[in-house]
């Protein structure tokens, strides 16, 4: 590997970690390069809203000192990363994109951020999110709007839009995100990078600053996870993030690698789940992924998982009914006007009566059983991330029903607790396209391996310099 410390912001996390471990690169050199890149491009995209140069350099120096002492090195030792402003980091404000939280200083690290730092990661900054992390667009009254580095006129996704834009532009090798409705996978898709929503219970979640417990849907369905320019870096980040933390009672100590499956592994390809109608570029991306997997030795066939639309509808009912109880007051009192209006549209679904609510929760197991049988026969499923290419900025303020209809492919894996990897398949009219690869619960390894085969066929030129919006007309 050529030693060019000033250019290490271009490197993958696995290469940075290896170079530091071998002594070919210092953690300080890696941090300085990442911070210089942040200074150079962040003003154009507003992805990192809390830069941490002093803390980062101090952490890098500590990482170099630990290596010099011969200490055991974690998987992310010296790797520059970003973390999201909705996860506690000791001594920093957990703003969650809300003006009223600008001074809410975290008393300690959240479970996932603590795991990343214990694994040696050097946090160079904290990334933007919409108010209360509740949109597929990243904009708020406190930090402003984050722009997609591929096109300023299109969303970088949300709620981990700051993480996706930063990572795509070379600000940190890995971005931390979280996902309860596509908030890792959709930003990765919109910015042409890879994102992993792991199995529910894989990565611990706990914010020491929290004043009350999360809703049941938050406990059961929300996951923490990584975004990165390469799938190999997702695997590296997963190993770090998934360390045990007793504060999360839902975390399960399951091995990251499952038993090998006899080949060829069958893959179900479903370009238009529940026949809702997808954009031609979206269907083409799914077919392209299928061709890449077939060329890599997988047995690819057209098949749709059972009850796709019904599972998505149950996610909608579960999430938004609880949000009406747990989040409505916060939105009405503290969110910016655009976020309040969008939350109101989301919340216009009637709260189910208690018997219906109990049946909905019971029916989740029925859906899980049906999909588990489907994935027994075909251990991998390739579907769209969204029914449309990345949305124009602020489309949800103008046409929220169109947005939520398009996002239906993101919802079933959330309700079912299944792992899913968002991986790019190239560009369509200058915007990133991609698919999600779904695997059985706890088999992130299968989804990541298939995503690597797709990535190898359709490499992306990230990191990229931020680009303006295309000219009108």
C-alpha positions in Angstrom: 0.0 0.0 0.0 1.4 3.4 -1.0 2.0 5.6 2.0 0.1 8.8 1.3 -1.2 10.0 4.6 -2.9 13.1 3.2 -5.0 11.0 0.9 -6.1 8.3 3.5 -9.6 9.9 3.6 -10.1 8.0 0.3 -9.2 4.6 1.9 -11.6 2.0 3.1 -11.8 1.3 6.8 -10.3 -2.1 6.5 -7.2 -0.6 4.8 -6.8 2.1 7.4 -7.1 -0.3 10.2 -4.6 -2.7 8.6 -2.1 0.1 7.9 -2.2 1.4 11.5 -1.9 -2.2 12.8 1.2 -2.7 10.7 2.7 0.6 11.5 2.5 1.9 7.9 0.2 4.7 9.0 -0.4 6.5 12.3 -3.9 7.1 13.7 -3.0 10.8 13.9 -2.2 10.9 10.2 -5.5 9.2 9.4 -7.4 11.6 11.6 -5.7 14.7 10.2 -6.5 13.6 6.7 -10.1 13.0 7.6 -10.4 16.3 9.3 -8.9 18.1 6.4 -11.5 16.4 4.1 -14.2 17.5 6.5 -13.0 21.1 6.3 -12.8 20.9 2.5 -16.2 19.5 1.6 -18.6 19.7 4.6 -19.5 23.4 4.0 -21.0 22.3 0.7 -23.2 19.5 2.1 -23.7 20.3 5.8 -23.5 16.6 6.8 -21.4 17.0 10.0 -23.0 19.5 12.3 -20.7 19.0 15.3 -17.1 18.7 14.1 -14.7 17.3 16.8 -11.2 18.1 15.7 -9.6 18.4 19.1 -11.3 15.3 20.5 -10.4 13.4 17.4 -6.7 14.2 17.5 -6.5 13.4 21.2 -8.2 10.0 20.5 -5.8 9.4 17.6 -2.8 10.2 19.8 -4.1 7.8 22.4 -4.6 5.1 19.8 -1.0 5.6 18.6 0.3 5.4 22.2 -1.7 2.2 22.8 -0.1 0.6 19.7 3.3 1.7 20.9 2.7 0.0 24.2 1.8 -3.2 22.4 -1.7 -3.3 23.6 -4.4 -5.4 21.9 -6.0 -3.4 19.1 -9.7 -3.4 18.3 -11.2 -3.9 14.8 -11.6 -0.1 14.3 -8.3 1.0 15.9 -7.5 4.5 14.6 -10.3 4.5 12.0 -12.0 7.9 11.5 -15.8 7.6 11.8 -18.8 9.8 12.3 -21.7 9.3 14.7 -25.3 10.6 14.6 -26.6 13.4 16.8 -29.4 11.2 18.1 -27.0 8.8 20.0 -25.4 9.9 23.2 -21.7 10.7 23.1 -20.3 11.8 26.5 -19.9 15.5 26.9 -21.7 16.4 23.6 -25.3 17.5 23.0 -27.7 14.8 21.8 -29.7 17.3 19.8 -31.7 14.9 17.6 -32.2 17.8 15.2 -34.3 19.8 17.8 -33.6 23.4 18.8 -34.7 22.7 22.4 -32.1 20.0 22.8 -29.1 22.0 21.7 -27.8 22.0 25.3 -28.8 18.5 26.3 -25.4 17.2 27.1 -25.0 13.4 27.3 -23.7 12.1 30.6 -22.1 9.0 29.0 -21.8 7.2 25.7 -24.7 5.3 24.2 -24.2 1.6 23.9 -23.3 1.6 20.2 -21.1 4.7 20.4 -19.3 3.2 23.4 -18.7 0.0 21.5 -17.3 1.9 18.5 -14.9 3.9 20.7 -13.9 0.8 22.7 -13.0 -0.9 19.3 -10.6 2.0 18.7 -12.7 4.2 16.4 -11.7 7.9 16.2 -14.9 10.0 16.1 -14.2 13.1 13.9 -17.7 14.6 14.1 -21.4 14.1 14.6 -23.9 14.0 11.7 -27.2 15.6 11.0 -30.7 14.1 11.3 -34.2 15.5 10.8 -36.1 16.6 13.9 -36.6 13.7 16.2 -35.1 11.5 13.4 -38.5 11.1 11.8 -38.2 11.8 8.0 -36.5 10.4 4.9 -35.1 13.9 4.3 -32.5 15.5 6.5 -33.4 19.1 7.5 -34.2 20.8 10.7 -34.4 24.3 12.3 -31.3 23.8 14.5 -28.7 22.4 12.0 -30.2 23.2 8.6 -30.5 21.0 5.5 -28.0 18.3 4.5 -27.4 18.0 0.8 -26.7 14.9 -1.3 -23.2 15.0 -2.6 -24.4 13.5 -5.9 -26.9 16.2 -6.4 -27.8 19.1 -4.1 -31.4 19.0 -5.4 -32.0 15.5 -4.1 -32.4 14.1 -0.6 -29.4 12.3 1.0 -32.0 10.3 2.7 -33.1 10.3 6.3 -32.9 10.0 9.1 -29.2 9.1 8.8 -28.8 11.6 5.9 -25.8 13.3 7.5 -24.1 10.0 7.9 -24.7 8.9 4.3 -23.7 12.3 2.8 -20.5 12.4 4.9 -19.5 8.9 4.1 -20.1 9.3 0.4 -18.1 12.5 0.3 -15.1 10.9 2.2 -15.7 12.4 5.6 -14.9 9.3 7.7 -14.7 5.8 6.5 -17.7 4.6 8.5 -20.9 6.4 9.5 -23.1 5.4 12.4 -26.9 5.3 11.8 -30.1 3.8 13.1 -33.1 2.3 11.4 -36.8 1.9 12.4 -38.3 2.6 8.9 -35.3 2.6 6.5 -33.2 5.2 8.2 -29.9 3.4 7.3 -30.9 1.7 4.1 -32.6 4.6 2.4 -29.8 7.1 3.0 -27.2 4.6 1.8 -29.3 4.1 -1.3 -29.7 7.8 -1.9 -26.0 8.5 -1.6 -24.6 5.5 -3.5 -23.0 3.7 -0.5 -23.7 0.5 1.5 -25.8 0.3 4.7 -26.6 -2.5 7.1 -29.7 -2.8 9.1 -28.8 -5.8 11.3 -31.1 -8.3 12.9 -33.1 -6.9 15.8 -31.2 -7.6 18.9 -27.8 -7.8 17.2 -26.4 -4.4 18.3 -27.2 -2.9 21.7 -29.1 0.3 22.0 -29.3 2.6 25.1 -29.1 6.3 25.5 -28.1 7.3 29.1 -29.7 10.7 28.6 -33.2 9.2 28.0 -35.8 10.4 30.4 -38.1 7.4 29.8 -38.1 4.0 28.1 -38.6 3.8 24.4 -42.0 2.7 23.1 -42.5 -1.0 22.5 -42.1 -0.5 18.7 -38.8 1.3 19.4 -37.5 -1.5 21.6 -38.6 -4.3 19.2 -38.0 -2.7 15.8 -35.3 -0.1 15.9 -31.7 -1.1 15.2 -28.3 0.6 15.2 -26.0 -0.1 12.3 -23.2 1.1 10.0 -23.0 2.9 6.6 -19.8 2.7 4.5 -18.5 3.0 1.0 -17.7 -0.7 0.8 -19.4 -3.8 2.1 -16.2 -5.1 3.7 -16.3 -2.0 6.0 -19.9 -2.9 7.1 -18.6 -6.2 8.3 -15.8 -4.6 10.2 -18.1 -2.1 11.8 -20.6 -4.7 12.7 -18.0 -6.7 14.6 -17.3 -3.5 16.7 -20.9 -2.4 17.2 -22.2 -5.7 18.3 -20.1 -6.1 21.4 -22.3 -6.9 24.5 -23.9 -4.2 26.6 -25.9 -5.2 29.7 -28.0 -2.1 29.5 -30.0 -3.4 26.5 -32.2 -6.3 27.6 -33.0 -7.2 23.9 -29.5 -7.8 22.8 -28.8 -11.5 22.0 -25.2 -13.0 22.0 -25.4 -14.7 18.7 -22.3 -15.5 16.6 -21.7 -13.2 13.7 -21.0 -16.1 11.3 -23.5 -18.9 10.8 -22.8 -22.3 9.4 -22.1 -22.5 5.6 -25.0 -23.4 3.4 -24.8 -26.0 0.6 -24.5 -24.3 -2.8 -25.7 -23.0 -4.9 -27.5 -20.7 -2.5 -31.0 -19.8 -3.8 -31.9 -16.2 -4.2 -35.5 -14.8 -4.6 -35.6 -11.8 -6.9 -38.7 -9.6 -6.5 -38.5 -6.3 -8.5 -42.0 -5.1 -7.7 -43.2 -6.4 -4.3 -47.0 -6.5 -3.9 -47.2 -5.2 -7.5 -47.4 -1.5 -6.4 -45.6 -0.3 -9.5 -41.9 0.7 -9.4 -39.9 3.1 -11.4 -38.2 1.4 -14.4 -34.8 2.3 -13.1 -35.7 0.5 -9.8 -36.8 -2.6 -11.6 -33.6 -2.5 -13.7 -31.5 -2.3 -10.5 -33.1 -5.4 -9.1 -32.5 -7.3 -12.4 -28.9 -6.1 -12.5 -28.4 -7.4 -9.0 -29.8 -10.7 -10.0 -27.4 -11.0 -13.0 -24.5 -10.2 -10.7 -25.5 -12.9 -8.3 -26.1 -15.5 -11.0 -22.6 -14.7 -12.4 -21.2 -15.2 -8.9 -22.7 -18.7 -8.6 -26.0 -18.1 -6.9 -29.2 -19.8 -8.1 -31.5 -16.8 -8.9 -35.3 -17.1 -9.4 -38.3 -14.8 -9.4 -40.3 -15.2 -6.2 -42.2 -12.9 -3.9 -42.3 -13.4 -0.1 -45.7 -14.0 1.5 -48.0 -11.2 2.4 -45.6 -8.4 1.6 -48.3 -5.6 1.6 -49.9 -6.9 4.8 -46.6 -6.9 6.6 -45.8 -3.4 5.5 -49.3 -2.3 6.6 -48.8 -3.8 10.1 -45.5 -2.0 10.4 -47.3 1.3 9.6 -50.0 0.6 12.1 -47.6 -0.4 14.9 -45.1 2.5 14.4 -47.5 5.3 13.8 -50.0 4.4 16.5 -47.3 4.3 19.1 -45.8 7.5 17.8 -49.1 9.2 18.4 -48.8 8.3 22.0 -45.1 8.7 22.6 -44.1 11.4 20.2 -47.0 13.7 19.4 -46.5 16.1 22.3 -42.8 16.5 21.6 -43.5 17.2 17.9 -46.3 19.7 18.6 -44.2 21.6 21.2 -40.6 21.3 20.0 -40.3 20.4 16.3 -39.9 22.8 13.5 -43.0 23.6 11.3 -42.1 21.3 8.4 -41.5 18.3 10.8 -44.7 19.0 12.7 -46.7 19.1 9.4 -45.2 15.8 8.2 -45.7 14.1 11.6 -49.4 15.2 11.5 -49.7 13.5 8.1 -48.1 10.3 9.5 -50.4 10.4 12.5 -53.6 10.7 10.6 -54.1 6.9 11.0 -56.7 6.0 13.5 -55.5 4.5 16.8 -56.6 0.8 16.9 -58.9 -0.3 19.6 -57.1 -2.4 22.3 -58.4 -5.8 20.9 -57.2 -4.9 17.4 -53.9 -3.7 18.8 -53.4 -7.0 20.6 -54.2 -8.9 17.4 -51.8 -6.8 15.4 -48.9 -7.7 17.8 -49.9 -11.3 17.8 -50.0 -11.4 14.0 -46.4 -10.3 13.9 -45.4 -13.9 14.8 -47.6 -15.2 11.9 -45.7 -13.0 9.5 -42.3 -14.0 10.9 -43.2 -17.7 10.6 -44.3 -17.3 7.0 -41.1 -15.4 6.0 -38.9 -17.8 7.9 -40.3 -20.7 5.8 -39.8 -18.7 2.6 -36.2 -18.0 3.6 -35.6 -21.6 4.5 -36.2 -22.4 0.8 -34.5 -19.3 -0.6 -32.1 -17.9 2.0 -31.7 -14.6 0.2 -34.2 -12.1 -1.1 -33.4 -9.1 -3.4 -35.9 -6.3 -3.4 -35.9 -2.6 -4.1 -35.0 -0.1 -1.4 -37.6 2.3 -2.6 -40.1 2.2 -5.5 -38.5 5.5 -6.8 -35.1 6.9 -7.5 -33.8 9.3 -4.7 -36.5 11.9 -4.1 -36.1 15.6 -4.9 -35.4 17.7 -1.7 -38.5 18.3 0.5 -40.8 16.2 -1.6 -42.5 15.0 1.6 -43.6 18.5 2.4 -45.4 18.6 -1.0 -46.6 15.0 -1.5 -46.2 12.9 1.6 -48.6 10.1 0.4 -46.3 9.6 -2.7 -43.2 9.3 -0.4 -44.7 6.8 2.0 -46.1 4.6 -0.8 -42.6 4.5 -2.4 -41.0 3.5 0.8 -43.1 0.3 1.4 -40.2 -2.0 0.5 -38.3 -0.8 3.6 -41.0 -1.8 6.1 -41.4 -5.6 6.2 -37.8 -6.4 7.3 -38.3 -3.9 10.2 -41.4 -5.5 11.5 -39.9 -9.0 11.1 -36.5 -8.2 12.7 -34.6 -9.4 9.6 -31.1 -8.2 8.5 -30.9 -6.3 5.2 -28.0 -4.7 3.3 -28.5 -1.8 1.0 -25.9 -2.0 -1.8 -25.5 0.2 -4.9 -26.0 -1.0 -8.5 -24.6 2.0 -10.3 -26.2 5.2 -11.5 -29.4 6.2 -13.4 -29.4 9.6 -14.9 -26.7 10.7 -12.6 -28.3 9.5 -9.4 -27.4 6.4 -7.4 -29.5 3.2 -7.6 -29.3 0.1 -5.5 -31.2 -2.8 -3.9 -31.6 -4.4 -0.6 -30.4 -8.0 0.2 -32.5 -9.6 2.9 -31.4 -12.8 4.8 -32.8 -14.9 7.7 -32.5 -13.6 11.2 -28.9 -13.6 12.5 -27.5 -14.3 9.0 -26.0 -10.9 8.2 -23.0 -12.9 6.9 -25.1 -14.3 4.0 -26.5 -10.9 3.1 -23.1 -9.2 3.3 -21.5 -11.9 1.1 -24.2 -11.5 -1.6 -24.0 -7.7 -1.4 -20.2 -8.0 -2.0 -20.9 -9.9 -5.2 -23.2 -7.2 -6.4 -20.7 -4.5 -5.4 -18.0 -6.2 -7.3 -20.1 -6.1 -10.5 -21.1 -2.5 -10.1 -18.4 -0.5 -8.2 -19.2 3.1 -7.3 -16.7 5.9 -7.6 -17.0 7.0 -4.0 -15.7 9.0 -2.2 -16.9 11.9 -4.5 -16.7 15.6 -4.4 -20.0 17.3 -3.8 -21.9 18.2 -7.0 -24.6 20.9 -7.5 -28.2 20.3 -8.4 -28.7 19.6 -12.1 -29.9 22.5 -14.2 -33.7 22.9 -14.6 -35.0 21.6 -17.9 
